[in-house]
Every structure is written in structure tokens, then in C-alpha cells.
């Protein structure tokens, strides 16, 4: 079945760049997403990319998609303490079934 | 300000008791998802509905869990009987199934129902 994998933890210093990686198995994925979850809250969409794109940039966020390797990454430039959260990668195909990864807990050190 | 509403926010119950969690999706959304979040398993898909019809509940333990949408404004997730291993945060999310350009397929999450089974 479909599977989405992420590393569990990432720690960076304030002002550095963060890179969160994700791999997925469903080759029919048409949309890939990054969601952010702050403590005690639900998930919120951060950014997304269509499967026919290689890269998307949105202010401090850069999403890279390697469809051949089924690898997705999220780069956060100039990481701030407010970026500390859990980041989830998700994929969705034509059936609109959303599968999330385990989440990567980002800790930003001052 | 449209949002997904979940009740209760917190529930503590004893093993063997029935638990019902409710979700009001955003008006106009035609898909509803139930997820369970634990430290060990991450975010597990339990069930999802499109236009109130269940499309996939393969992630749900069938012997004790059931999910329904009695109408377009209410989704329920029931556990009977509850067990300590069911302790988790349960999230409901709603969205609009994509059709053509312009719809990102974004899911909108509720704040979750934190369940503790003693």
C-alpha cells in the first residue's frame, strides 16, 4: 500500500537553513504537501507541489520534488524559533486519499 | 471564519466504556477524514468519506471502531468498548475533492480530541 516516510527529529540553530526530507511510494501521487503542526493544535497546510513540478518557492520555503526517486524535501531558510513544530509530508492521488508521513519534529535552538 | 469543529476536546474514560467523538466539517466540503495521532505511530488514517459515503476504513479496527456521517454537517467516530491502547489524539479533517484547476486539495483540520483510556 501507500507509504510516506520521514525522519523523526531535526535540530538546527536559529538563522540556519532547515531541510526536512520525505520519501513516498505511490507513483500515482499527483499532489504532495507539507503541513505544519504547532503544539496542541491541528495540522495546517504550509505549501504544496504538483507532481509535474520540480521545485516551488514561497518566501522562506523551497520545495524540491524528485519524482524518479519519489523524494520530497522542504527547505526553510533563515529558520526562526517560531518555526519549531512538527512538519508532515503528505501525498494524495486521484482517489483523493490523503496519506501522511510520521512527521519530523523540528527544534530551533536560539 | 470557517473551521472544523471537534468535540469533546478532552475525554478521560475507563476501559470498556463507549466513546463517541464528533466532528462538524466546514460547510460545503465533500470529504471528511478521521486520523489518529500517537507518538509511536504518527498520523494514521482511520477512515474517510466522500459525499458522506465511506470510501476507505481499512485503517480502522473494525471490531471496536465505527465511523459514520449521519448528515453533511456531522461525522462521528465511535469506540466500543474502549481500551487503553486507544489513548491518542483523534483528528477530523475536511476538504473539497479536486476537480480541475485551482483547487489545491487542502485539508482543514480540527483541533483534535485527546482521548485517555484508563
HADDOCK unambig.tbl for C-alpha pairs under 7 A between the chains (distance, minus, plus):
assign (segid A and resid 41 and name CA) (segid B and resid 111 and name CA) 5.05 0.50 0.50
assign (segid A and resid 42 and name CA) (segid B and resid 109 and name CA) 5.40 0.50 0.50
assign (segid A and resid 42 and name CA) (segid B and resid 110 and name CA) 5.67 0.50 0.50
assign (segid A and resid 42 and name CA) (segid B and resid 111 and name CA) 4.58 0.50 0.50
assign (segid A and resid 42 and name CA) (segid B and resid 112 and name CA) 6.33 0.50 0.50
assign (segid A and resid 43 and name CA) (segid B and resid 109 and name CA) 5.81 0.50 0.50
assign (segid A and resid 44 and name CA) (segid B and resid 108 and name CA) 6.84 0.50 0.50
assign (segid A and resid 44 and name CA) (segid B and resid 109 and name CA) 6.96 0.50 0.50
assign (segid A and resid 45 and name CA) (segid B and resid 106 and name CA) 6.73 0.50 0.50
assign (segid A and resid 96 and name CA) (segid B and resid 97 and name CA) 6.50 0.50 0.50
assign (segid A and resid 100 and name CA) (segid B and resid 43 and name CA) 6.39 0.50 0.50
assign (segid A and resid 101 and name CA) (segid B and resid 43 and name CA) 7.00 0.50 0.50
assign (segid A and resid 102 and name CA) (segid B and resid 41 and name CA) 6.85 0.50 0.50
assign (segid A and resid 102 and name CA) (segid B and resid 42 and name CA) 4.33 0.50 0.50
assign (segid A and resid 102 and name CA) (segid B and resid 43 and name CA) 5.97 0.50 0.50
assign (segid A and resid 103 and name CA) (segid B and resid 42 and name CA) 6.60 0.50 0.50
